[in-house]
Amino acid sequence: MILKIQNIFKRVTVVVLLLPFFSQSVLAFDTKVPDVVEPVSVGGVLQMTIGLFFVVLLIFIISWLVKRVSGFSVYSNPHLKIISGLHVGQKEKILLIQVADKQLVIGVTPYSVRTLHELESVIVNDDVMAKPNISFSDKLLQALKKEKK
């Protein structure tokens, strides 16, 4: 029995000696509950949604501007034009280009550009190129009308 009391006394002594080294927050047994902050509130969700909306809107505006201004490039050259193109593979395409008064058919791959044919007469002139392109919505309406018939 005395042995048990001695062991208990040693343990209590060790705890009392180490007590000053522990932080107050570990040993504090406050019954006061800290204020709880809700991680998700209506105001926070609304602010996040509005911010996301403006970021997406900014992306659409920038892409629209890039499409509109893409013709005004520093590298644009009036003597060199791509008249038409055709993709023949995932990374390969055939282009009809006009260099001054000549038209060339070239093959373009990720590793090379080769002249396939030099045309003697002009196939596509500026009148055909000036024709406005049909928008996607017009093409879609035409396709839907064909399906209904």
HELIX and SHEET records of a PDB file:
HELIX    1   1 ILE A    2  LEU A   18  1                                  17    
HELIX    2   2 LEU A   19  PHE A   21  5                                   3    
HELIX    3   3 GLN A   24  LEU A   27  1                                   4    
HELIX    4   4 VAL A   42  VAL A   69  1                                  28    
HELIX    5   5 ASP A  126  MET A  129  1                                   4    
HELIX    6   6 PHE A  136  LYS A  148  1                                  13    
SHEET    1   A 4 LEU A  80  HIS A  87  0                                        
SHEET    2   A 4 LYS A  93  VAL A  99 -1                                        
SHEET    3   A 4 LYS A 102  VAL A 108 -1                                        
SHEET    4   A 4 VAL A 113  LEU A 119 -1                                        
END                                                                             
